[in-house]
Amino acid sequence: MNRPGSTIAAVATAVAAGVGSVAIVRISGPQAQAVGQRVFRPTGKRQPVWESHRVLYGHVVEPASGQVLDEVLLLYMQAPRSFTGEDVVELHCHGGVVCVQRVLEQVLTNGAEAAAPGAFSQRAFLHGRLDLTQAEAVAQVISARSRRAAGLALAGLDGGIERRIEGLRQQLLEQLAQLEAHLDFEDDLPPLRPEAVKKKIQEVAKNLSHLVKDSLQGQSLQQGLRVAIIGCPNVGKSSLLNYLGGRDRAIVTDLPGTTRDTLETEVVLRDVPITLVDTAGIREASNPVEKLGIARSRQVLKQVDLIILLFDVHLGWSEADQALANELPEDVPHLRVGNKVDLLDQSRYQANGGSNDALKSSLAISSITGQGMEAFTDAFFRCCGLTDLERLDISLNRRQTSMAQKAIEALIRLETTAQAGLPWDFWTIDLRDAIHYLGEITGKEISENILDEIFSKFCIGK
């Protein structure tokens, strides 16, 4: 990370070639104003006063030659009234890649150093502008892939996670204070009932368990699911991919073996971002290109959250379908779906279903007409364990969930200690561990090395 007390700078907006009318170069630190004054030339004859939270109009220039590099707006924010809690200067320049790079180069050659990933958010945390959960929520808001994910991230940015975790931590601190008081002044205090202490601790563990369970669903909203569509050749895998994606992403023909490689498309179903992977039909093949595609299909199955096993309901469940089902990894949930139901009349479908267990236990859809898609979507989310997303109000990220799980484990150890009838001293050991892990979630108890590791995963400019 950057040196403490240094002045840092980076592009704070997304920049792509030829895209975006405006980009922001952010400078933060004790020399931010001085750096800004070196590279910025206001228009007009009068030198403007640099007042906090006032916008100035002018140009970024090369100080030595006076060459104009870009027309900009400058915003000065004096500490502590800024995102980082330090003096901040933002240069709002044109969004082209060349313009942005020329402005940033001048800033970096005139007193600022390149910001490390997450450096601005880390300084906001260190200066008390954000707690650790809010700082991490900044990254989640930016990376959200659906409206629901953005809403959950904003709840964290608003302090929802910190309030919930800190409330539970305070309950444990109260129990710890009570135990330590009885250890030091047992003769002067009324007797402490173990069952009452256990009940309070169990309530905290129960609330933490609910948070962890909800967060596994929340992480699916934030990070998305990866789903493989697999089946024998020509069962309609590409048609299903195109239907769910709302566009012709894959080539569809009546010829088996059309898909020669895995093909991915991004969709959002019920506010959950999903990467659908269309795979080559798995069969015995002689064509070397098709054989390579089939090998990749088999590899994909080990790397997804759900497998959709598609078969042709018009032809019925075949030995080849069963052979494919036997190859599925046991630790990955799968959903058996019969496609092309539009080619069957209802009486024939019911007759087939009545005599074939594979058909009876399967969903029936048409990726051409959309028939059965609502039931398919319901079953899809049940298989993924996403059945109550509307109830979520906050969601821990992976790091926070890991710390919460460690706190739960410490409280479980404490209960074992209590059941063994050990003295209060032993209770306090695991209680302190649980309090520490909850403090790591909010940043109240965390080392500098762990902070660096957390913020290093942010993008540059955040």
KAPE-V649519 format. One record per pair of residues at least 24 apart in sequence whose ideal C-beta (glycine too) atoms are under 6 Angstrom apart, sorted by sequence separation. I is the first residue (numbers start at 1). J is the second residue. If there is no record, write none. Layout:
i=I j=J
i=I j=J
This chain:
i=7 j=31
i=53 j=77
i=70 j=94
i=233 j=257
i=241 j=265
i=338 j=362
i=342 j=366
i=410 j=434
i=7 j=32
i=38 j=63
i=175 j=200
i=307 j=332
i=309 j=334
i=313 j=338
i=341 j=366
i=50 j=76
i=52 j=78
i=314 j=340
i=336 j=362
i=337 j=363
i=338 j=364
i=339 j=365
i=342 j=368
i=302 j=329
i=306 j=333
i=307 j=334
i=308 j=335
i=309 j=336
i=310 j=337
i=311 j=338
i=313 j=340
i=342 j=369
i=407 j=434
i=133 j=161
i=250 j=278
i=301 j=329
i=312 j=340
i=313 j=341
i=337 j=365
i=339 j=367
i=70 j=99
i=133 j=162
i=260 j=289
i=308 j=337
i=310 j=339
i=314 j=343
i=342 j=371
i=260 j=290
i=314 j=344
i=341 j=371
i=407 j=437
i=131 j=162
i=406 j=437
i=407 j=438
i=172 j=204
i=261 j=293
i=69 j=102
i=70 j=103
i=171 j=204
i=257 j=290
i=260 j=293
i=40 j=74
i=262 j=296
i=403 j=437
i=241 j=276
i=84 j=120
i=168 j=204
i=316 j=352
i=241 j=278
i=403 j=440
i=262 j=300
i=403 j=441
i=84 j=123
i=168 j=207
i=317 j=356
i=84 j=124
i=238 j=278
i=83 j=124
i=237 j=278
i=317 j=358
i=400 j=441
i=85 j=127
i=282 j=324
i=60 j=103
i=85 j=129
i=335 j=379
i=227 j=274
i=233 j=281
i=335 j=383
i=224 j=273
i=225 j=274
i=226 j=275
i=227 j=276
i=228 j=277
i=229 j=278
i=230 j=279
i=232 j=281
i=233 j=283
i=333 j=383
i=221 j=272
i=228 j=279
i=313 j=364
i=36 j=89
i=33 j=87
i=32 j=87
i=28 j=84
i=32 j=88
i=29 j=86
i=32 j=89
i=28 j=86
i=28 j=88
i=27 j=89
i=26 j=90
i=24 j=90
i=25 j=91
i=152 j=218
i=39 j=106
i=24 j=92
i=22 j=92
i=23 j=93
i=39 j=110
i=23 j=95
i=38 j=110
i=149 j=221
i=228 j=300
i=22 j=95
i=148 j=221
i=149 j=222
i=228 j=301
i=237 j=310
i=21 j=95
i=20 j=95
i=35 j=110
i=235 j=310
i=35 j=111
i=228 j=304
i=235 j=311
i=23 j=100
i=35 j=112
i=227 j=304
i=230 j=307
i=235 j=312
i=306 j=383
i=25 j=103
i=226 j=304
i=306 j=384
i=25 j=104
i=145 j=224
i=226 j=305
i=227 j=306
i=228 j=307
i=229 j=308
i=230 j=309
i=231 j=310
i=17 j=97
i=27 j=107
i=31 j=111
i=225 j=305
i=231 j=311
i=15 j=97
i=140 j=222
i=15 j=100
i=27 j=112
i=232 j=320
i=11 j=100
i=9 j=107
i=9 j=112
i=236 j=339
i=235 j=339
i=236 j=340
i=7 j=112
i=8 j=113
i=10 j=115
i=6 j=113
i=8 j=115
i=8 j=119
i=2 j=116
i=1 j=116
i=2 j=119
i=146 j=268
i=148 j=271
i=147 j=271
i=243 j=367
i=146 j=271
i=146 j=273
i=240 j=367
i=145 j=273
i=239 j=367
i=236 j=367
i=220 j=386
i=217 j=386
i=218 j=392
i=218 j=395
i=214 j=392
i=215 j=395
i=215 j=396
i=215 j=401
i=212 j=401
i=212 j=404
i=211 j=404
i=212 j=405
i=208 j=404
i=208 j=407
i=208 j=408
i=205 j=408
i=205 j=411
i=201 j=411
i=198 j=418
i=161 j=394
i=160 j=394
i=155 j=394
i=183 j=424
i=152 j=395
i=179 j=424
i=179 j=427
i=179 j=428
i=176 j=431
i=136 j=397
i=172 j=434
i=172 j=435
i=169 j=435
i=169 j=438
i=165 j=438
i=165 j=441
i=166 j=442
i=165 j=442
i=162 j=442
i=133 j=442
i=132 j=442
i=131 j=442
i=132 j=443
i=131 j=443
i=139 j=458
i=122 j=455
i=118 j=455
i=121 j=458
i=117 j=456
i=118 j=458
i=117 j=458
i=121 j=462
i=117 j=460
i=118 j=462
i=12 j=461
i=10 j=460
i=11 j=461
i=1 j=452
i=10 j=461
